[in-house]
Amino acid sequence: HRSEHWVVVGGEAQITLDDDEFILKENMSTYISPQQKHRLANDTEYGLTVIEVQTGSYLGEDDIERFQDDYNRSLSTMESNNS
């Protein structure tokens, strides 16, 4: 239900949008359409600072579908979706 706009204000971000991967450096940005599969990573030894702006008709966290979660934030949600 939302679109996102990511702006890198410090560091270097590894971005995945659907099947495309690219790097965003400081002062660069990208737009994520609603329902577009996306991922943000920091593959450097330096800090990464990103501003995320969300717009849309609904901004609740419960509309997020996680396909992979290296931090186990949504394990219970993923298990309930697979039942």
Helices and strands as residue ranges (DSSP letters): E 2-10, E 12-17, E 20-25, E 29-32, E 38-41, E 49-56, G 61-63, H 75-82
